[in-house]
Amino acid sequence: MLRADFAEQGTGDDETTNDRQLPETGVSASAPAIGIIGVESRWSSRMLADAVERRTGTRRIFDVSRISADLAAGRVFCNGTDLAQMNALIVKKLGDSYNRDLLDRLEVLHLLHERGVPVFSKPASMMRLLDRLSCTVTLRLGDVPMPETVVTEEIDVAADAVNRFGKAILKPLFTSKARGMEVVDAARDDLAARIEAFHAAGNTVLYVQRMVELPGADLGLAFLGGEYLACYARVAGGASWKTSTSAGGKYQPYEPSPQVIDLAHRAQALFDLDFTCVDVGETPEGPVVFEVSAFGGFRGLWEANGINAAEHYVDYVLGRIGHGG
């Protein structure tokens, strides 16, 4: 978590093994300093850092859990590096798991952004995506079609919703890749017991979403700078209802209809992100959006389409900070 002791910070060398030190004066005019907010052990963070290194000659991954902020001075450090000296920061991962702490980490990046360091995507935009409920509310206010959803803290209200839906998915508010989600069936389950157990597991706010009929796959549509990049399908593996790769799903190339692309474009436009992926399901009643992500898309684009999203993203960032080719 965030630390608040700054006695020796700002003058020492950066001791991280993944940071090849720039000169003390900071930023080279010909080779901008671009840092990755990520996790060194994660493939997508390394992919992005590698793309930055190919373009600039330097490679820096900053673990946001090791960032400290002097709020009075408005300065932010990571292992002795003053992040105000960076030309830009690209956010790929805020931690190994989704939880409420990530919102606090984004607040520190928001401080940097407001102090003049370009952060991609803007922290204020990403904040609305970490919490599933915040994302859902934004999409519904934008009239984006989604599966029917009930949000409540009352177990009996949640049970009534499942009875109305027939089958529903209980979704944690902070999660990714369908982790922690549970299917409940009104015809087969003891709804009160299932929902009480889900509630007791730390899900104070119950997010209950109708389980829609899908053709064994859902779609990920990636956008860069608000422009459509490509689409991939996540195809369920084995007997699991989940299409996520963590549940055995596989990525495949997919050519979406203009209607699906337009829907995804409308959804992502509500959040003002630099890179994003929109999860879409094609139901018998028409396409619906499940969520918009500020972090996903790299693996799917690479495995399904052979697209190195990191290369495209770094070129985009260089152009935005005035170092484009």
C-alpha positions in Angstrom: 0.0 0.0 0.0 0.9 3.7 -0.1 3.6 4.9 2.2 4.0 8.3 3.7 7.6 8.5 4.8 9.8 10.7 2.6 12.9 11.4 4.6 15.4 9.9 2.2 13.4 10.0 -1.0 14.1 12.0 -4.2 17.9 11.8 -4.0 18.7 8.1 -4.0 19.3 5.8 -7.0 16.4 3.7 -8.2 17.2 0.2 -7.1 14.6 -1.6 -9.1 16.0 -4.2 -11.4 13.5 -3.3 -14.1 14.5 0.4 -14.3 17.4 1.4 -16.4 18.3 4.8 -14.9 18.0 8.0 -16.9 20.5 10.8 -16.3 19.8 12.7 -13.0 18.7 15.8 -15.0 15.7 13.7 -16.0 14.4 13.6 -19.5 16.2 13.5 -22.8 14.8 15.7 -25.5 15.3 13.1 -28.1 14.3 10.0 -26.1 11.3 10.7 -23.8 11.0 9.0 -20.5 7.9 6.9 -20.4 7.1 4.7 -17.4 4.7 1.8 -17.2 2.5 1.4 -14.2 2.4 -2.3 -14.0 3.5 -5.6 -12.5 6.8 -7.0 -13.7 5.7 -10.6 -13.5 2.7 -10.0 -15.8 3.0 -10.6 -19.5 1.1 -7.5 -20.6 3.2 -5.2 -18.4 6.4 -6.6 -19.8 5.0 -6.4 -23.4 4.3 -2.7 -22.9 7.6 -2.0 -21.3 9.4 -3.8 -24.1 7.6 -1.7 -26.7 8.6 1.5 -24.8 12.2 0.3 -24.8 12.2 -0.4 -28.5 11.0 3.2 -29.1 13.0 5.1 -26.4 15.9 3.0 -25.3 14.7 2.9 -21.6 12.5 0.4 -19.8 10.8 1.3 -16.6 8.0 -0.6 -14.8 6.7 1.1 -11.7 4.7 -1.1 -9.2 2.1 1.3 -7.9 2.0 -0.5 -4.5 5.5 0.9 -4.0 4.6 4.5 -4.8 4.6 7.2 -2.1 3.1 10.7 -2.3 4.0 13.8 -0.5 0.7 15.5 -0.8 1.8 18.9 0.6 4.6 19.2 -1.9 2.6 17.5 -4.6 5.5 15.0 -5.4 5.3 11.3 -6.1 8.2 8.8 -5.8 8.7 5.2 -6.6 12.0 3.6 -5.3 13.7 7.0 -5.3 12.5 8.0 -8.8 10.6 11.3 -8.9 7.8 10.4 -11.2 7.3 14.1 -12.0 10.4 13.7 -14.2 8.6 11.3 -16.5 7.3 12.5 -19.9 4.4 10.1 -19.6 3.0 7.2 -17.6 1.0 4.4 -19.2 -1.2 2.4 -16.8 -1.4 -1.3 -17.5 -1.9 -2.9 -14.1 -2.6 -1.5 -10.6 -2.1 -4.8 -8.8 -2.4 -8.5 -9.0 -6.1 -8.5 -8.0 -9.1 -6.2 -8.1 -10.0 -4.5 -4.8 -11.0 -1.2 -3.4 -7.3 -0.3 -2.7 -6.9 0.3 -6.5 -9.1 3.4 -6.2 -6.6 4.9 -3.7 -3.7 4.0 -6.0 -5.5 5.8 -8.9 -5.9 8.9 -6.7 -2.1 9.2 -6.4 -1.8 8.9 -10.2 -4.5 11.5 -10.4 -2.3 13.9 -8.4 0.5 13.3 -10.8 -1.7 13.9 -13.8 -3.1 17.1 -12.4 0.4 18.3 -11.7 1.3 18.0 -15.4 2.5 14.4 -16.0 0.4 12.9 -18.8 -1.1 9.6 -17.6 -2.7 7.2 -20.1 -5.6 6.7 -19.5 -6.5 9.5 -17.3 -6.9 8.3 -13.7 -10.3 10.0 -13.2 -11.6 8.1 -16.2 -10.3 4.7 -15.0 -11.9 5.2 -11.5 -15.3 4.8 -13.0 -14.3 1.3 -14.3 -12.8 -0.4 -11.3 -16.1 -0.6 -9.5 -18.5 -2.7 -11.5 -21.5 -0.7 -10.2 -20.0 2.7 -11.3 -19.3 1.3 -14.7 -22.8 -0.1 -15.0 -24.5 3.1 -13.9 -22.5 5.1 -16.4 -23.5 2.7 -19.2 -27.1 2.8 -18.3 -27.2 6.6 -18.0 -25.7 6.5 -21.6 -28.6 4.3 -22.7 -26.2 1.4 -23.6 -28.1 -1.9 -23.7 -27.0 -4.3 -20.9 -28.5 -7.5 -19.4 -31.2 -6.7 -16.8 -29.5 -6.0 -13.5 -30.7 -5.5 -9.9 -28.4 -4.0 -7.2 -29.4 -4.3 -3.6 -28.2 -5.0 -0.1 -31.4 -7.0 0.7 -31.2 -10.7 0.3 -34.9 -11.1 -0.3 -34.8 -8.5 -3.0 -32.0 -10.3 -4.7 -33.8 -13.6 -4.5 -36.9 -12.0 -6.0 -34.8 -10.8 -8.9 -33.4 -14.3 -9.5 -36.9 -15.7 -9.5 -37.9 -13.2 -12.1 -34.8 -13.8 -14.3 -34.8 -17.6 -14.0 -31.1 -17.7 -14.0 -28.8 -15.0 -12.9 -25.1 -14.3 -12.2 -24.0 -12.8 -8.9 -21.0 -10.6 -9.6 -18.5 -9.0 -7.1 -18.1 -5.3 -7.7 -14.3 -5.6 -7.8 -13.2 -8.5 -10.0 -11.8 -9.4 -13.4 -11.9 -12.4 -15.7 -15.2 -13.6 -14.1 -13.4 -14.5 -10.8 -15.8 -14.8 -7.9 -18.9 -14.8 -10.1 -21.6 -17.4 -9.4 -24.6 -18.6 -11.4 -27.8 -19.1 -9.5 -30.8 -21.0 -10.9 -34.3 -20.2 -9.5 -35.5 -23.7 -10.4 -32.7 -25.7 -8.7 -31.0 -23.6 -6.0 -31.9 -22.7 -2.5 -31.7 -19.0 -3.3 -31.7 -17.6 0.2 -28.8 -19.9 1.2 -26.8 -19.2 -2.0 -27.3 -15.4 -1.8 -26.6 -15.3 1.9 -23.3 -17.2 1.4 -22.3 -14.8 -1.4 -23.2 -11.8 0.8 -21.2 -13.2 3.7 -18.2 -13.6 1.5 -17.8 -9.9 1.5 -20.3 -8.8 -1.2 -22.3 -6.4 0.8 -23.8 -4.9 -2.3 -25.5 -7.6 -4.3 -25.1 -7.2 -8.0 -27.6 -9.6 -9.7 -27.6 -9.8 -13.5 -29.9 -11.8 -15.7 -27.9 -14.7 -17.4 -28.4 -14.1 -21.1 -28.2 -16.7 -23.9 -24.9 -16.6 -25.7 -23.6 -18.7 -28.6 -20.7 -20.1 -26.4 -18.7 -16.9 -26.8 -18.5 -13.3 -26.0 -16.6 -10.5 -27.8 -13.8 -8.1 -26.9 -13.7 -5.0 -29.0 -10.5 -2.9 -28.5 -10.3 0.9 -29.1 -7.3 3.1 -29.2 -7.8 6.9 -28.9 -11.5 6.3 -29.4 -11.0 4.5 -32.7 -11.9 0.9 -33.3 -8.8 -1.3 -33.5 -9.9 -5.0 -33.7 -12.2 -7.6 -32.2 -11.7 -11.1 -30.8 -14.0 -13.8 -29.4 -13.6 -15.6 -26.1 -14.9 -19.1 -26.6 -15.9 -21.1 -23.6 -13.8 -24.2 -22.9 -15.2 -27.5 -21.4 -18.4 -27.4 -19.4 -17.8 -24.0 -17.8 -20.3 -21.2 -18.5 -17.4 -18.7 -18.3 -15.6 -17.7 -21.5 -12.7 -16.2 -19.6 -9.2 -17.7 -20.2 -8.9 -18.3 -16.5 -11.8 -20.8 -16.9 -10.3 -22.5 -19.9 -11.7 -20.2 -22.6 -9.8 -19.6 -25.8 -9.3 -16.5 -28.0 -10.3 -16.6 -31.6 -10.5 -14.0 -34.4 -13.9 -12.5 -35.0 -15.4 -10.0 -37.5 -18.2 -8.1 -35.7 -21.1 -6.5 -37.4 -21.3 -2.7 -37.9 -24.1 -2.8 -35.3 -21.8 -4.4 -32.7 -18.9 -2.0 -33.5 -21.2 1.0 -33.2 -22.6 -0.2 -29.8 -19.1 -0.8 -28.4 -18.0 2.6 -29.7 -20.8 4.3 -27.9 -20.0 2.4 -24.7 -16.3 3.3 -24.6 -17.0 6.9 -25.6 -18.7 7.4 -22.2 -15.4 7.0 -20.3 -12.8 9.0 -22.3 -10.1 6.3 -22.3 -6.9 6.1 -24.3 -7.0 2.3 -24.6 -9.9 0.1 -23.7 -11.7 -3.1 -24.4 -15.5 -3.4 -24.5 -17.1 -6.8 -23.6 -20.1 -7.5 -25.8 -22.5 -10.4 -25.9 -24.6 -11.3 -29.0 -28.0 -12.4 -27.7 -31.1 -13.4 -29.6 -32.6 -10.0 -28.7 -29.5 -8.1 -30.0 -26.0 -7.2 -28.7 -25.5 -6.1 -25.1 -22.5 -4.7 -23.3 -21.3 -6.4 -20.1 -18.5 -4.0 -19.2 -15.8 -1.6 -20.4 -12.3 -2.3 -19.3 -9.3 0.0 -18.8 -6.8 -2.8 -18.7 -7.8 -5.7 -20.8 -7.3 -6.6 -24.5 -3.6 -7.1 -25.0 -3.6 -10.9 -24.8 -6.8 -11.3 -26.9 -5.6 -9.1 -29.7 -2.2 -10.9 -29.8 -3.5 -14.5 -29.7 -6.5 -14.0 -31.9 -5.3 -11.4 -34.4 -1.5 -11.2 -34.1 -1.8 -7.6 -33.2 0.8 -6.2 -30.8 -1.4 -3.7 -29.0 1.6 -2.4 -27.0 3.3 -1.2 -30.1 0.2 0.7 -31.2 -0.3 2.1 -27.8 3.3 3.4 -27.4 3.2 5.0 -30.8 -0.1 6.7 -29.8 1.4 8.0 -26.6 4.5 9.3 -28.3 2.3 11.2 -30.7 0.2 12.7 -27.9 3.3 14.0 -26.0 4.8 15.4 -29.2 7.4 12.7 -30.0 5.6 11.0 -32.8 7.5 9.9 -35.9 
